[in-house]
C-alpha cells in the first residue's frame, strides 16, 4: 500500500513537472515589423529573444498568430523593429549582422554587440557611424576623445562645429546629441 501511494505521488509530481515545462515553453511574441528584401514594411510579431546577443544575429517573425513563424537572418531582410527599437541589416567584417539604429539621417549611428564566439567574452557594446552614401563603418570609441572622433563628421557645419568645440566636457550623450542636431539641420 505504501508503495502504491509513493508511486502515485511520484507519477503526479512527474506529470505536474511536465505540464509546467510544457507551459513554460510557450513562445512570447512582441508587436513588430520587418523590412523585407523588396524594402516593404511587413507588420506582425517578433518572437522574444532568449538573450541580448540574439537581437543582433537573427529574428523569428510571424505576420499573425495564425501564420507560421519564419526565421530571418540579416542577409535576407533590410531590418526590423520592436516598439521604439529599430535594427538595420549592416555588412560588418565580411558578414551581415543586425545593428541597433541610435540615430538615422545623413549620419547614422549604430550599436552592435558582437557574439562571444568572435572574442567578445565581456559582451561589450560597440558603436559605429556611417555618413552619407559612404558604406564604410567607422568605429566610435565612447571612452576616448569623442570630440576628435566627431570633428570629421560635422566639419561642414561651421556653426555646430564651433558649438561642439566650445563645450568644456564632451561625453557619449553629447556625441549622440550632436549627430541628432546635425541630422535635423541637414535633412535630405
Secondary structure, DSSP 8 states (H G I E B T S, - for coil): -HHHHHHHHHHHHHHHHHHHHHHHT---EEEEEEE-TTS-EEEEEEE--SSGGGGGTEEEEESSTTS--EEEETTT-SEEEETTEEEEEEEETTEEEEEEEEE-SSEEEEEE---GGGT-TT---EEEEEETT----EEE-TTS-HHHHHHHHHTT-HHHHHHHHH-S---HHHHHHHHHHHHHHT--
